[in-house]
C-alpha cells in the first residue's frame, strides 16, 4: 500500500471513488441528496491540485489501484467568527473491501500532519448522522463534536 499526493493522471480513479462516496449519501438520505453524474468536475480536481492550500492524497494497493483518498483545504478567513487558520477535512473515503485496516486513520494522520505544518490551529470536518462508523472513527482519533445541526421533517 502506498499513500501519495494525487496527480492529474489520477483523475479517473479519483472520480470513480468520489461517485461511490456520493452514492453512499444518496442511498442514506434520498430526501436530501440526488444522484449526480458529475460529482467532481475535472476543473475542480485540477484547481485543487494547483492550490497550495489544498491537499489531495490517494491510497494505492500493490497493483496501483486507488483504494482510498482524502482531500483537505485550509480556511484562512471567515466573515462570522474569529479568523483562525483552520484545516478542513473535506472528504475521506476508503473502498469497503479495504476498510477496518487502518487506512482511514493513516489518511487522517497525514491530513493532521499537513494541517499542523500549514500553521492550522484546528482540524474540522462534517459528517452525517447516518454515518455512525465514521463518527466512531473520528472520535477514536481525538475529534469531538463542535456543533449540532437538527432537523424536523414536516412532510412525509
N, C-alpha and C positions, 0 to 999 in steps of 0.2 A: 504494500500500500504506500502511496506517495501523496503528500499534500503539497500543492504548489499554486502560485498565482496563475489565474486564468490568462489565456492569450486569445487573440482574435480567432484562431482556428478551433477553439473550444466552444464556439457559439452553439453549434447544432446540439452537442451533448448537454450543454447548459440549458438550452431551451427545452429539451426533452424532459429533464428533471424539473424544470420550472412548471411545465404542464402537469406533471404528476402532483406537484405541490398544490397547484391551483385546483386540480380536481378534488383533492382532499377537502379543500374548503367548500367547493360546490356540493360535494356529497354530504358533508356535515351540516351545511347551512344553505340549502337551496332557496330559502326565503330571502337570503341576503346576497349570496354570490351567484353570478351567472357564468356559464361556460363561455370562454373566450378562446379564439384561435390564436390570437397574437398576444400571448401573456407577457412577453418581454421582448419588445421590438429590438432589432439589431442595432438601431441608432442608440437606444438606451444602453445596450450592452457595451457598445464602443465608447459611449460617453463615460460610463463607469470605469472602463479600463483606463481611459485617459485622465481621469480625475485623481489628483494626488490625495484627495480627501476621501477616497473610496478604496475599499479592499474587497477583492473577489478571489476566493480560493476554491479550488476543486480538489476532491479526493479521488484518486485513480487506483484501480486494482492492478494486479500483475499483468493483465492484458491491456492496460492503459485505458480501460473503460471508466468513465466518470461514474462514481457511485455515491457522490455527495458533493455539496457545495455550501459555501457561506458567503454572505455579502454584508458588508458593513460600511457605514458612512459617518463622517464627522459632522456635528452640528456646532456652529460657532456663534450663532445669534438666535435670538428669539424675541418676538415682539411682546410676549406675555410675562416672561419670568426673567429672573436674573440671568444674565448672559454667562453661561459656564460651558466650557468646551465639553461636549458630551459625544460619546460614540454610540451609534445606534446599530444594533444587530438587526439588519433589515430582513434577512431571510437565512434560514439554515434548514438543510434537508439532507437526509440520508435515505437511500432506497431501502425499502422494507427488508430485503434479504440480507442487508448488511447492518441492520440495527442491533443494538444491545452488545456491540463490540467495542464501545468507547470512541467511535468516530465522532459523534456529535460533541463529546467532551473535548476531543483534540481540536476540533474546529473552533469551539468556544474559547479554548485556551489561546489559540492563535489570534482570534479577534481581540481578546483581552490584552494580550501582549502588545499587539499593534496599537490598540487604543492608548495604553499607557505610554508607549513610545511617542505618540502624537500629542501627549500632554492632556489627554482627556481626564476629567475628574470622576466620571462615572460612565457606566455602560448600561444602556437601556434596550429593551425590546418589548414588542407587543405580541401577545399570543391570545388565541381564542379559548374560551372556557371549555369547548368541546375537546380540546387537545390536552387532556389530562396527563398523558405520558410526557409530553413536552414540559408541562408545568412542573411535574415531579423532577424532571431532569434539571430544569433551570434552578429550582430550589436547592437541589443537591449540589449545584455549582456555586451556591452562595448568593443567588439572586433573591430579592424579597419584593413583595408587591409594593408598588408605588401609588397606584390609584385603581379604582374600580369604575367600570362603565356598566350601568344597569340598563335593562330594557324590560318593557312590558308590552307584549303583543296585544294589540287592540282588536284585531280581526282574526278569525280562524284561518 
